[in-house]
Amino acid sequence: MNSNKQDYFNENNIKYIDFKDVDLLKKFLNPHARIISRKRTGITAKNQRNIANAVKRARFMGLLPYVSR
């Protein structure tokens, strides 16, 4: 299905998605600070869940905004 897109984390050999890595998490947020869908990013379901959890943790810790603009 997603043969043209490669999973970002498998490409860059990233094993663990850390909530403290704000620059990485920002790649998966749109300008309004919403999490971008799997269809748009082309990452696996497992990694999408990990991204969502990491973003939510980072928001709770005050590292990322809940809303922007």
FIZADO-954757 format. One record per residue (C-alpha): chain; x, y, z. Coordinates in nm, 3 decimals. Each point is the difference from the previous one (the first is absolute). Layout:
<rs>
<r chain="A" X="X" Y="Y" Z="Z"/>
...
</rs>
This chain:
<rs>
<r chain="A" X="0.000" Y="0.000" Z="0.000"/>
<r chain="A" X="0.258" Y="0.260" Z="0.110"/>
<r chain="A" X="0.280" Y="-0.125" Z="-0.227"/>
<r chain="A" X="0.114" Y="0.349" Z="-0.104"/>
<r chain="A" X="0.050" Y="0.121" Z="0.359"/>
<r chain="A" X="0.253" Y="-0.148" Z="0.241"/>
<r chain="A" X="-0.050" Y="0.004" Z="0.376"/>
<r chain="A" X="0.208" Y="0.291" Z="0.137"/>
<r chain="A" X="0.112" Y="-0.196" Z="0.306"/>
<r chain="A" X="0.109" Y="-0.312" Z="-0.191"/>
<r chain="A" X="0.183" Y="0.223" Z="-0.251"/>
<r chain="A" X="0.197" Y="0.181" Z="0.271"/>
<r chain="A" X="0.042" Y="-0.309" Z="0.222"/>
<r chain="A" X="-0.185" Y="0.157" Z="0.297"/>
<r chain="A" X="-0.107" Y="-0.269" Z="0.246"/>
<r chain="A" X="-0.155" Y="0.210" Z="0.277"/>
<r chain="A" X="-0.220" Y="0.310" Z="-0.042"/>
<r chain="A" X="0.090" Y="0.229" Z="0.290"/>
<r chain="A" X="-0.243" Y="0.267" Z="0.123"/>
<r chain="A" X="0.296" Y="0.227" Z="0.084"/>
<r chain="A" X="0.110" Y="0.010" Z="-0.367"/>
<r chain="A" X="-0.220" Y="0.299" Z="-0.087"/>
<r chain="A" X="0.156" Y="0.070" Z="-0.342"/>
<r chain="A" X="-0.085" Y="-0.353" Z="-0.117"/>
<r chain="A" X="-0.356" Y="0.022" Z="0.133"/>
<r chain="A" X="-0.057" Y="0.336" Z="-0.170"/>
<r chain="A" X="0.050" Y="-0.173" Z="-0.338"/>
<r chain="A" X="-0.323" Y="-0.190" Z="0.068"/>
<r chain="A" X="-0.206" Y="0.305" Z="0.102"/>
<r chain="A" X="-0.173" Y="0.242" Z="-0.236"/>
<r chain="A" X="0.027" Y="0.381" Z="0.048"/>
<r chain="A" X="-0.298" Y="-0.012" Z="0.239"/>
<r chain="A" X="0.187" Y="-0.255" Z="0.217"/>
<r chain="A" X="-0.230" Y="-0.289" Z="-0.095"/>
<r chain="A" X="0.143" Y="-0.346" Z="-0.056"/>
<r chain="A" X="0.021" Y="-0.078" Z="-0.374"/>
<r chain="A" X="-0.183" Y="-0.314" Z="-0.114"/>
<r chain="A" X="0.175" Y="-0.323" Z="-0.093"/>
<r chain="A" X="-0.126" Y="0.032" Z="-0.356"/>
<r chain="A" X="0.193" Y="0.326" Z="-0.040"/>
<r chain="A" X="0.321" Y="-0.102" Z="0.178"/>
<r chain="A" X="0.024" Y="-0.360" Z="-0.124"/>
<r chain="A" X="0.122" Y="-0.146" Z="0.331"/>
<r chain="A" X="-0.108" Y="-0.335" Z="0.141"/>
<r chain="A" X="-0.300" Y="-0.034" Z="0.233"/>
<r chain="A" X="0.229" Y="-0.097" Z="0.288"/>
<r chain="A" X="0.220" Y="0.306" Z="-0.048"/>
<r chain="A" X="-0.308" Y="0.223" Z="-0.041"/>
<r chain="A" X="-0.125" Y="-0.113" Z="0.342"/>
<r chain="A" X="0.345" Y="0.063" Z="0.149"/>
<r chain="A" X="0.009" Y="0.348" Z="-0.158"/>
<r chain="A" X="-0.345" Y="0.078" Z="0.141"/>
<r chain="A" X="0.104" Y="-0.109" Z="0.351"/>
<r chain="A" X="0.328" Y="0.192" Z="-0.021"/>
<r chain="A" X="-0.178" Y="0.317" Z="-0.117"/>
<r chain="A" X="-0.258" Y="-0.029" Z="0.278"/>
<r chain="A" X="0.274" Y="-0.047" Z="0.261"/>
<r chain="A" X="0.198" Y="0.295" Z="-0.139"/>
<r chain="A" X="-0.314" Y="0.217" Z="0.012"/>
<r chain="A" X="-0.068" Y="-0.098" Z="0.359"/>
<r chain="A" X="0.360" Y="0.081" Z="0.096"/>
<r chain="A" X="-0.029" Y="0.339" Z="-0.171"/>
<r chain="A" X="0.251" Y="-0.077" Z="-0.278"/>
<r chain="A" X="-0.258" Y="0.028" Z="-0.280"/>
<r chain="A" X="-0.311" Y="0.218" Z="-0.027"/>
<r chain="A" X="-0.351" Y="-0.148" Z="-0.001"/>
<r chain="A" X="-0.106" Y="0.259" Z="-0.259"/>
<r chain="A" X="0.195" Y="0.249" Z="-0.206"/>
<r chain="A" X="-0.082" Y="0.324" Z="-0.191"/>
</rs>
